[in-house]
Amino acid sequence: MRSRFPSASGISYSFGPGPLTPAIKAIIVVNVAMFLATLFAPAITLQFGLRPVDVVTRLHVWQLVTYMFVHAGPSHLLFNMLSLWMFGSDLERTWGTKFFTKFYFVSGVGAGLFQLVLGLLPFGFAAQFYYPSVVGASGAIYGVLAAYALYFPSRPIVMFLLFPVPARYAVMIMGGLSLVFAMGGGGGVAHTAHLGGLAVGYLYLKRKGNRIHLLSEIQYRFLKWRINRMRRKFDVYSGGRANDVDRRIH
């Protein structure tokens, strides 16, 4: 999944975080399979999309999980899965598959619960959250973005395909935009679920603190040190210049 482009100067450039990791591969497969299923049976979207009124009145509690695997169209699916691969791969390699999978579902379910709570508030605006159906993995992926900003704060992300911004600021910008759009009505997009996933992912990691799979973190850092040591020994670089701090741009 990583492309390298040689140049006359001997410098190579790479795109993306490398091969699909196990959890991300499984999540993508399930999402694609579910999307294909909805093409032949559109009623699946009604049963598996998150509709707070159905969760409360019909006890369709499974929707808090299944909505993450239903998408509104091919572009919606493609963008979410691409984002998951770009920002989740290094996290899964750092944490291990088990913790990454747990974190993904905590963020996604948390985003759904946030949407549900908004729909239950005793105010007039709550109806816009209570009755419509929410679909997509964006809530969980915003949790992944929060984790990415915490673990790789200086790594550049190309905003709007125009200019690179350090991850911590890029995620702040995306969260701010979601807040602005949510206050403006959303335009058919559940920006409040994005905010819920972002907040839940951030708070979950902060609650865990330095206890987050310390052994996996040490193993990852040791392996990375050994790889870099071998590269220096044989004068091999994976991309960019030898003195680059962050060689990947998302």
SVG drawing of the C-alpha trace seen along z (x, -y; Angstrom):
<svg xmlns="http://www.w3.org/2000/svg" viewBox="-41 -28 68 37">
<polyline fill="none" stroke="black" stroke-width="0.4" points="0.0,0.0 3.0,-2.3 4.2,-3.7 7.8,-4.8 8.9,-7.0 12.6,-7.1 14.2,-10.3 17.5,-11.3 18.8,-12.5 18.3,-9.1 15.7,-10.4 12.4,-8.4 9.0,-9.5 6.4,-7.4 2.6,-7.7 0.6,-6.5 1.4,-4.6 2.2,-1.2 0.3,2.1 -3.1,2.6 -2.9,3.7 -5.2,6.6 -7.9,4.7 -8.1,2.0 -8.3,4.7 -11.1,6.4 -13.0,3.2 -12.7,2.2 -13.8,5.7 -16.9,5.5 -17.8,2.0 -17.4,2.9 -19.5,6.0 -22.2,4.1 -22.3,1.4 -22.7,4.0 -25.5,5.7 -27.4,2.4 -27.3,2.0 -29.4,5.2 -31.4,4.7 -31.8,1.0 -33.9,1.9 -30.7,2.8 -29.9,-0.9 -33.2,-1.4 -32.4,1.4 -28.7,0.8 -28.5,-3.0 -28.6,-4.9 -32.0,-6.4 -32.3,-7.6 -36.1,-7.3 -35.8,-3.6 -33.2,-3.0 -35.4,-4.6 -38.9,-3.4 -38.1,-0.1 -34.9,0.8 -32.9,1.1 -29.7,0.8 -27.6,2.6 -27.8,-0.5 -25.2,-2.1 -22.7,0.3 -24.1,1.2 -24.4,-2.4 -20.6,-2.5 -20.7,0.1 -23.4,-1.5 -22.6,-4.3 -24.7,-6.7 -22.7,-6.2 -19.5,-5.1 -17.7,-8.4 -18.7,-8.4 -17.4,-4.9 -14.2,-5.6 -13.3,-8.7 -13.9,-7.1 -11.9,-3.9 -9.1,-5.9 -9.0,-8.1 -9.0,-5.0 -6.0,-3.5 -4.1,-6.8 -4.5,-7.6 -5.2,-4.3 -2.4,-2.1 0.4,-3.6 -1.8,-3.6 -2.6,0.1 1.1,0.8 1.9,-1.2 -0.9,0.2 -1.5,3.7 -4.6,4.9 -6.6,5.7 -6.4,2.2 -6.8,0.5 -10.0,2.4 -11.3,1.6 -10.5,-2.1 -12.2,-2.2 -15.5,-0.8 -15.3,-2.9 -15.0,-6.1 -17.8,-4.9 -20.2,-3.9 -19.4,-7.1 -20.2,-9.2 -23.5,-7.4 -24.4,-7.9 -23.5,-11.6 -26.0,-11.8 -28.6,-9.9 -28.2,-12.2 -28.6,-15.3 -31.9,-13.9 -33.2,-13.4 -32.5,-16.9 -35.7,-18.8 -35.3,-21.6 -36.8,-22.3 -33.6,-21.7 -33.4,-18.1 -35.8,-16.8 -33.2,-17.2 -31.1,-14.6 -33.9,-12.4 -35.6,-11.4 -33.1,-11.3 -30.9,-8.3 -27.1,-8.6 -24.8,-6.3 -21.0,-6.1 -17.8,-5.4 -16.9,-9.1 -17.5,-9.2 -15.1,-6.4 -12.6,-7.9 -12.6,-11.3 -11.7,-9.4 -8.8,-7.9 -7.8,-11.4 -7.7,-12.6 -5.4,-9.7 -3.2,-10.4 -2.8,-14.0 -1.8,-12.9 0.7,-10.3 2.1,-12.0 1.5,-15.7 4.2,-17.1 3.5,-14.8 2.2,-16.9 -1.3,-16.5 -2.1,-18.2 -5.2,-20.3 -7.6,-20.7 -4.9,-19.2 -3.1,-22.6 -0.7,-22.9 0.8,-20.7 -0.2,-21.4 1.1,-19.6 -1.4,-16.9 -2.3,-18.5 -3.4,-21.7 -5.0,-20.0 -7.2,-18.0 -8.1,-21.1 -9.1,-22.8 -11.2,-19.8 -12.9,-19.8 -13.5,-23.5 -15.1,-23.2 -17.3,-20.4 -18.5,-22.6 -19.2,-25.5 -21.1,-23.3 -23.1,-21.7 -24.2,-25.1 -25.2,-26.0 -27.5,-23.0 -25.2,-20.4 -26.3,-20.4 -27.3,-16.7 -24.0,-15.7 -23.9,-14.5 -21.2,-16.9 -22.3,-16.4 -21.3,-12.7 -17.9,-13.8 -17.5,-16.0 -18.7,-13.1 -16.2,-10.7 -13.4,-13.3 -14.2,-14.0 -14.8,-10.4 -11.5,-9.3 -9.6,-12.1 -11.0,-11.6 -10.6,-7.8 -6.9,-8.1 -6.4,-10.8 -8.1,-8.6 -5.8,-5.7 -2.8,-8.0 0.6,-6.3 -0.9,-2.9 -2.0,-2.4 -0.3,0.8 3.1,-0.2 4.6,3.1 3.3,2.7 4.7,-0.9 8.1,0.3 8.2,3.1 7.2,0.7 9.9,-1.8 12.5,0.9 11.7,2.3 11.7,-1.1 15.1,-1.8 16.5,1.4 15.1,0.6 16.6,-2.9 19.9,-1.5 20.0,1.0 19.1,-1.8 21.9,-4.0 24.3,-1.1 23.5,-0.3 22.6,-4.0 19.0,-3.1 16.1,-5.6 12.4,-4.9 11.5,-8.2 12.4,-11.9 15.9,-13.1 18.0,-11.5 17.6,-14.5 13.8,-14.7 12.0,-14.4 8.6,-13.5 8.8,-11.8 5.1,-10.9 2.5,-13.4 -1.2,-12.4"/>
</svg>
